[in-house]
Structure formats: C-alpha cells, structure tokens
Amino acid sequence: MSDFNTRVIDEFRANGGAVHQFGTDLVLLHTVGAQSGAERLHPVLAIRDGDGWLIVASKAGAPEHPAWFHNLVAQPDATIEVPDLRGGIDTVPVRATVLADTERDAAWIRFVDRSPGFDQYKQRAAGRQIPVLRLAPR
C-alpha cells in the first residue's frame, strides 16, 4: 500500500471518516484479492446513492483498471467503512455491481460534477472506459 493511502486511511480512522482534501466523501473499501485471497484495503471517493454508494475505478486515468476493481468483479461481496452521523465510523457489508450504459453514464456525470478532475482522468485513460460501481448494503 502506498504511503499516501496509508496516511489517508489513518486520517480517516482518526477523524471519524473526515479526510482533509476529501471531507467525508471517502469510504474504506475492503476487498479480497482475486488471485491472492488476501484482504486488501483501499480509500475510495464515494457518492451516496439512495441507501448505497457509487464508486469509480479511475486509477487517476491510468490505462488499466485498479486491482480493487478486478477483486470486486471476482468477489462482489465486500465491506466498507463509512462516516456515521455521530462522528464515528460504521462498517457496512456491501455487494458491488458494475453499472452499464445510461446508468453508468449518469453516475459518471455525478463524479465529474463532484470533481472536474475526473474528466481529466477520462482523457488520460487512453480509451479505457472508466467503470462506475454501485455498492449496495447486503
């Protein structure tokens, strides 16, 4: 795990889910490695969507999907840590679904509206369509 991710995770947990540059718009995504079977932890920008969350597998516009995306495709049951309304953190079991077509496009626009940098990621992705996923409580 990168030093940046470690600092974000530590700040998230120390501040009830609040991280300086992201506010309370992050979740900590726990996945199981598709090949290794080992637990993995990833801070991911999330947008609330009804009783669930939307996340985007941008990898900052890299030409390939992030490893956690492959993990969720192989094993869609995961867990997230989310800020609660009391200033703490809740752990929520979720099921990931990759969005397609107009549903994916509408969700993508929400991310670009939240942070215009996502539009730059799209340009950098070398033709890769950046996946958007819904995390629904299970």
Summary of the structure (lengths in Angstrom):
residues: 138
radius of gyration: 14.2
end to end distance: 27.3
largest distance: 42.1
contacts: 387
relative contact order: 0.20
helix: 33%
strand: 35%
